[in-house]
Amino acid sequence: MTEFWETAFRDKQEMWGMEPAKSAELTKTFFVENSVKNILIPGIGYGRNA
């Protein structure tokens, strides 16, 4: 399975878009405004917005 995803990400980098999701932009703003320094990113999804 690893080889499949390595190939997919290498060959189709635009698969999920080249810009962060709106939710990621809103979260970043919240973190900056509230001086958040540490966060935990659960190991879910494909990492686009991590």
N, C-alpha and C positions, 0 to 999 in steps of 0.2 A: 504494500500500500504506500510505503514511503516513496518509492520510485514514481508512482502515479502522481502524487502531489508535487514532488520536485519538478517533474516534467510539466505539469499543468501550470504551476506558478512561473516557471521559466518561459514557457511558450505563450501564455495567455495572461500577461501581467495586467491587462485591462479588464479581466474577468468580472470583477466586482466594482469597477470604476477606479478612477485615479484620484478622486477627492474623498476626504473623510465624510462619513455620514453626518447628517445634521445633529443627531444625538451626541456624537463625539464632539462636535463644535460647541454645543450647549454645555456639555460636561466640562470641557476645558475652561470655558468662561467661568463656570461655577467654581472650579478648583482655584483659578487665579484670583477671583474676587474674595475667596474665603481662605486664602493662603494655605491651601492643602499642599503638604509636602510629601506625604507617603500615601500610596494607594496599593490595594491588592487587585491584581487582574487575574480572575479565575481562568483556568485553562480551557476555555470554551470558544467555539467558533474558529475562524481562520485568521484572526489577528489584524484584520483590516484597520480597525479603529484603536488597537492597542497602542 
